[in-house]
Amino acid sequence: MGKTRKAELLPGTLDMLILKTLARNGTLHGYGVAESIRETTDGVLDVEEGSLYPALQRLMLEGWVDTEWGKSDNNRRARFYRLTPDGRKQLAREVASFERTMEAVLRVLRPA
């Protein structure tokens, strides 16, 4: 029997997942973003810190998320992220592109 592997994200989907998570949940700290993605996908997608925080930084530099410092549930200082209006527009673009890609993949997978 083979080992069960964790699902790997398609290139370019992490930003979309983060933006959608913030759109759905409002303001979250990084761990909250990762936990929400894990819970929403029933554990299929597990975003590692080494991928998550560089992506959040990139989204912040693009102007798609804003940040502010606050206290987490366990009373630790944490950076909280929220979607900007430009982030909402980018999310719509990324979802449309992803849907086109998935439709193309499904055309290959489905029998003619």
N, C-alpha and C positions, 0 to 999 in steps of 0.2 A: 504494500500500500504506500502511496506517495504522501508526503507531508502536505497539509493544507497551507496554502500561501495566502498572505494578506493581499487584498486587491491593491493594485498599483494605480495611481491616478494617471490619467492621460495627460500628456504635456499640455500646459496651459489651462487646466481645469481648476487648479488650486485657487487662483485668484477669484474665479467665478464662484467657487464654493464659499470662500470667505465673504465675498460681497453679498451673496444670497443669505448666508447665515446672519450677517449684520442687518440686512433688510428685514429678515424674519423676526429677529430677536431684539433689535435695538442695540444699545450700548453693551459691549462685553469686553472683558479682559482676554488676553491671549489664550489662557487655559480654557476659558469659557467657550471661545470659538472652537477650539479643538474638541472639547467635550460635546458641544452641540452637534458638530459634524459626525462624531463617533455615534452619538445616541440616535440621530436622525437616520443614519445608515445601518442601524442595528449592529454596529461594530465592524462592518465591512471595510469602511474607510477610517484609518487611524492616522491622523496627520501628526508627524513627528515635529518636535520643537525646532530641529535643525532646518526644517522646511517652512514651518509656520511663521516664525519671527522674521526671517528675511522677506517673506511674502508680505507680511503686514507692513514692514518698513518700506517696501517697494510701493505698495498701495498708498501709503501715507505720502511718499514723495511725488506720486502721480496726482495727488489731490483727491483721491477717491475715498479716503477715510480721514477723519480727524481723530485726534487723541487728547486725552486729559488724564491726569494722575488722580487716583482715588484709592479707597481702601477695599480690598477684596472681602469675601465672606469670612475669611479667617483673620481679618484685621491686618493684612499685610498691604504694603504700598504696591499698587499695580497700575499699569497703564491700561486705560480703557479706550476702546475703538468704537467709532460710529461712522455710518455711511454718510457721505456728503451728497448733495444733489448731482454733482458730476459723477460720483460713484454709482448712483442709481442709473444714470444714462449709460455708463460703461457696463454695468450689469446687464442691462437690456441688450446691448450689442453682443456681449459675450454669450448670453443665453441663445440669442438668434443664431450665432455662428456655431455654437455647440449643437443645436438642434439640426442644423443643416448637415453637419458632419455625421451625427448619429443616423440621420435618414439615409445618407450615402452608404454608411457601413451596413445598415440593415438591408439595403438593396442588394448588397453582395452576399449577405448571409442567408437571405430568404430564397427558397427555391423559385425558379422562374415559372 
